[in-house]
Amino acid sequence: MTFSLAVRCVRTGQFAVAVTSSSPAVAARCAFARAGVGAVTTQNVTDPRLGPALLSALAEGLDAEAALVRVRGAAHFPAYRQLTVVDAAGRTAAWSGENTLGVHAQALGEGAVSAGNLLAHTGVPAAVLAAFNATDPARELGARVIGAMQAGLAAGGEAGPIRSAGLLVVDREAWALADLRVDWHDEPLAELARLWEVWAPQMYDYVTRALNPVAAPSYGVPGDE
């Protein structure tokens, strides 16, 4: 049981992926993004190798659909996989193999793609996508994505309860701007939103600490990471 959202922000060029599942630690296996390159998910009967493979194909210059075709063609047991891709130009692609579990669906738009399996109904990815498209582009991308995922849950979500969720946001550096995970919780999306509220006010400060510690607002405070 999984549904996800992969997006590119037109305003900032950031990429984000959010995913939730009835299984534990879903983001560790399913969510992948690379600054300046794209964002992808590999889900259903998950093969985590496909996430980096899709990003590498995008980095070589393939668009979302071409990257998906290449990786799907070389994948082991592609009929069991569900994949989504958004590239640096905001083009999207998705694949749900014929052995995708239960009720499954996907929804594609400009710069955003949602997909899910073992869903309550086929309209859930479309609800996620519509909610994201209705958000204010001036807001932080992470907040927009979490809100869209919560809308998907409110629209029915998965066929059973969700237990884990994660958010990955990349900006300009090789490391993630945000990498938040709730690996097992009764309300993982609500907990993910709470973690975002803690992380968001300071996430750019951690980038400054890496690039120019002298300019970091709280540099030198005892106990600072």
Backbone torsions as a table, in degrees:
resi	resn	phi	psi	omega
1	MET	NA	113.3	-176.2
2	THR	-151.4	141.7	161.3
3	PHE	-140.0	154.6	-168.7
4	SER	-148.1	169.8	174.6
5	LEU	-146.3	127.3	174.4
6	ALA	-121.1	132.0	-171.5
7	VAL	-143.4	159.5	167.4
8	ARG	-122.6	133.1	179.1
9	CYS	-86.7	122.0	179.4
10	VAL	-64.6	-36.2	-176.1
11	ARG	-70.7	-44.5	-171.8
12	THR	-107.8	-19.3	-172.4
13	GLY	79.1	2.6	177.2
14	GLN	-69.0	155.2	171.6
15	PHE	-116.8	148.9	176.6
16	ALA	-143.9	149.6	172.6
17	VAL	-133.4	134.4	169.9
18	ALA	-128.4	144.1	-177.8
19	VAL	-150.2	147.8	176.9
20	THR	-140.8	156.2	-173.9
21	SER	-160.0	164.1	170.0
22	SER	-78.4	-16.2	-179.7
23	SER	-86.1	158.0	178.2
24	PRO	-74.7	152.6	169.1
25	ALA	53.1	45.1	-173.5
26	VAL	-62.5	-38.5	-174.8
27	ALA	-67.2	-25.4	179.8
28	ALA	-65.4	-23.9	-175.7
29	ARG	-110.1	-20.4	-165.2
30	CYS	-117.1	-20.8	-171.5
31	ALA	-108.7	127.4	-178.5
32	PHE	-142.2	140.6	176.7
33	ALA	-155.5	152.1	178.0
34	ARG	-139.7	129.6	-177.7
35	ALA	-56.2	132.2	178.4
36	GLY	75.2	-0.9	-173.7
37	VAL	-117.3	-58.3	-178.2
38	GLY	165.1	-175.5	178.1
39	ALA	-139.2	141.5	-176.2
40	VAL	-144.6	159.4	167.9
41	THR	-128.4	148.7	169.7
42	THR	-128.7	117.7	-169.5
43	GLN	-143.9	-168.1	-171.9
44	ASN	74.0	-122.9	171.3
45	VAL	-81.9	91.4	-158.3
46	THR	-74.9	134.6	167.1
47	ASP	-114.3	99.5	-175.4
48	PRO	-62.7	-17.8	178.1
49	ARG	-64.2	-23.9	-174.8
50	LEU	-73.7	-25.5	178.0
51	GLY	-62.7	-58.1	176.3
52	PRO	-60.1	-34.2	178.8
53	ALA	-63.9	-41.3	177.7
54	LEU	-65.0	-42.9	179.2
55	LEU	-65.1	-37.6	177.6
56	SER	-64.7	-39.7	177.4
57	ALA	-63.9	-40.7	176.4
58	LEU	-64.4	-40.2	-179.0
59	ALA	-64.5	-26.7	177.1
60	GLU	-75.9	-10.4	177.8
61	GLY	110.9	-0.8	176.8
62	LEU	-71.1	145.3	174.4
63	ASP	-80.1	177.1	-173.0
64	ALA	-57.0	-47.4	-177.1
65	GLU	-67.6	-42.9	-179.6
66	ALA	-65.7	-39.2	176.8
67	ALA	-62.4	-42.8	179.6
68	LEU	-63.1	-44.1	179.9
69	VAL	-61.3	-44.1	-179.1
70	ARG	-63.2	-49.9	-175.2
71	VAL	-68.8	-40.7	177.9
72	ARG	-61.2	-40.2	-178.5
73	GLY	-66.4	-27.6	-179.2
74	ALA	-98.5	-4.3	-174.1
75	ALA	-74.6	150.8	170.0
76	HIS	-81.3	131.9	177.0
77	PHE	54.2	53.1	-176.9
78	PRO	-61.5	-23.4	-179.2
79	ALA	-63.5	-19.0	-178.7
80	TYR	-95.4	-1.9	-171.3
81	ARG	-101.9	151.2	171.3
82	GLN	-128.6	123.5	-172.4
83	LEU	-129.7	145.4	171.3
84	THR	-133.5	150.6	-176.9
85	VAL	-143.9	138.5	165.8
86	VAL	-132.0	131.1	-174.9
87	ASP	-102.1	-176.6	-172.7
88	ALA	-66.7	-18.9	177.0
89	ALA	-96.1	3.0	-179.6
90	GLY	84.3	7.8	175.9
91	ARG	-76.1	146.7	-175.0
92	THR	-127.0	156.6	176.5
93	ALA	-153.0	156.5	179.1
94	ALA	-152.2	154.2	179.4
95	TRP	-143.3	130.6	171.3
96	SER	-125.5	109.6	-179.3
97	GLY	-65.1	163.2	-174.3
98	GLU	-66.4	-17.2	176.6
99	ASN	-100.2	17.6	174.3
100	THR	-60.0	139.4	-169.3
101	LEU	-76.1	139.8	169.0
102	GLY	57.1	-151.9	174.9
103	VAL	-72.0	121.8	-178.3
104	HIS	-137.2	155.5	-177.2
105	ALA	-163.7	167.5	176.3
106	GLN	-146.5	154.1	179.6
107	ALA	-140.6	127.3	-175.4
108	LEU	-119.0	139.3	174.7
109	GLY	-142.3	-176.8	176.7
110	GLU	-71.6	112.9	177.2
111	GLY	79.3	7.9	-179.1
112	ALA	-154.8	140.8	178.4
113	VAL	-145.4	136.7	178.9
114	SER	-128.3	145.0	177.2
115	ALA	-151.1	159.1	178.5
116	GLY	-161.0	163.6	177.3
117	ASN	-138.4	159.6	-173.3
118	LEU	49.3	47.0	-176.1
119	LEU	-86.5	162.6	173.6
120	ALA	-65.9	-34.8	176.3
121	HIS	-164.4	168.0	-173.7
122	THR	-72.8	-11.1	-177.5
123	GLY	-84.3	-2.6	-175.1
124	VAL	-63.4	-50.1	178.6
125	PRO	-58.9	-37.7	177.5
126	ALA	-64.2	-36.2	177.3
127	ALA	-66.6	-39.9	176.9
128	VAL	-62.0	-48.0	-177.9
129	LEU	-63.6	-43.8	179.8
130	ALA	-62.8	-40.7	179.2
131	ALA	-64.9	-40.2	178.2
132	PHE	-65.1	-44.3	-178.8
133	ASN	-63.8	-22.9	-180.0
134	ALA	-85.4	-6.9	-178.0
135	THR	-78.7	160.2	-180.0
136	ASP	-79.8	118.8	-179.4
137	PRO	-61.9	-15.6	178.1
138	ALA	-74.5	-17.2	178.8
139	ARG	-77.4	160.7	175.1
140	GLU	-61.3	140.7	-175.4
141	LEU	-60.9	-39.7	-179.4
142	GLY	-59.0	-42.2	179.0
143	ALA	-64.6	-40.6	179.5
144	ARG	-62.8	-42.2	-177.4
145	VAL	-69.4	-43.6	178.3
146	ILE	-61.4	-42.7	178.0
147	GLY	-60.5	-39.4	178.9
148	ALA	-66.4	-39.9	177.8
149	MET	-65.7	-37.9	176.7
150	GLN	-64.3	-35.1	176.3
151	ALA	-65.8	-36.8	176.3
152	GLY	-64.1	-39.5	176.7
153	LEU	-64.9	-43.4	179.1
154	ALA	-64.7	-28.3	179.1
155	ALA	-79.4	-2.9	178.4
156	GLY	137.3	-34.4	176.7
157	GLY	59.6	-138.7	-178.7
158	GLU	-88.8	169.5	-178.9
159	ALA	-67.7	-24.9	178.3
160	GLY	-129.3	-174.0	-177.9
161	PRO	-69.7	145.7	174.2
162	ILE	-91.0	151.0	-176.2
163	ARG	-129.1	-17.7	179.5
164	SER	-142.0	157.7	180.0
165	ALA	-157.7	158.4	177.8
166	GLY	-155.8	157.0	178.3
167	LEU	-133.7	131.1	175.9
168	LEU	-126.4	125.4	177.2
169	VAL	-127.6	130.1	174.6
170	VAL	-120.0	147.9	-176.6
171	ASP	-121.0	-99.7	-176.2
172	ARG	-114.2	-17.6	-175.2
173	GLU	-98.0	170.8	-177.0
174	ALA	-73.3	-19.0	178.7
175	TRP	-100.8	165.1	-176.6
176	ALA	-73.2	141.0	170.7
177	LEU	-72.2	-37.4	175.2
178	ALA	-143.4	133.8	176.4
179	ASP	-143.1	87.7	-172.9
180	LEU	-113.2	134.6	-176.6
181	ARG	-137.8	137.3	171.1
182	VAL	-117.6	102.8	-168.4
183	ASP	-84.4	-19.6	175.4
184	TRP	-165.7	117.1	-175.2
185	HIS	-162.5	151.6	178.2
186	ASP	-69.7	-29.6	178.2
187	GLU	-133.1	73.3	-171.0
188	PRO	-65.8	-33.7	178.7
189	LEU	-70.7	-37.7	175.7
190	ALA	-64.5	-40.4	178.1
191	GLU	-68.1	-36.9	176.4
192	LEU	-62.6	-41.5	177.1
193	ALA	-63.0	-37.3	178.0
194	ARG	-65.9	-43.4	178.0
195	LEU	-62.1	-39.0	177.9
196	TRP	-60.4	-41.7	-179.9
197	GLU	-63.2	-30.8	175.8
198	VAL	-74.8	-43.8	-172.3
199	TRP	-78.4	-42.3	-169.6
200	ALA	-55.3	-42.2	-176.7
201	PRO	-64.9	-18.4	-176.2
202	GLN	-118.7	0.6	-171.0
203	MET	-65.7	-36.0	178.8
204	TYR	-72.8	-26.5	176.4
205	ASP	-63.8	-35.6	178.9
206	TYR	-68.2	-31.4	174.1
207	VAL	-66.7	-44.6	178.3
208	THR	-60.5	-40.2	178.2
209	ARG	-58.3	-37.9	-179.9
210	ALA	-72.9	-42.5	-173.3
211	LEU	-85.4	-35.5	-176.8
212	ASN	-153.2	82.6	-175.2
213	PRO	-57.5	-30.6	-178.8
214	VAL	-62.3	-31.6	-177.7
215	ALA	-89.0	-6.3	-177.7
216	ALA	-66.2	132.0	-174.4
217	PRO	-56.1	-37.8	-174.9
218	SER	-114.5	21.7	179.8
219	TYR	-60.0	134.0	176.7
220	GLY	92.3	-4.2	177.9
221	VAL	-73.3	127.3	-179.2
222	PRO	-53.9	134.3	178.9
223	GLY	89.3	-7.9	178.6
224	ASP	-64.0	143.7	175.1
225	GLU	-69.9	NA	NA
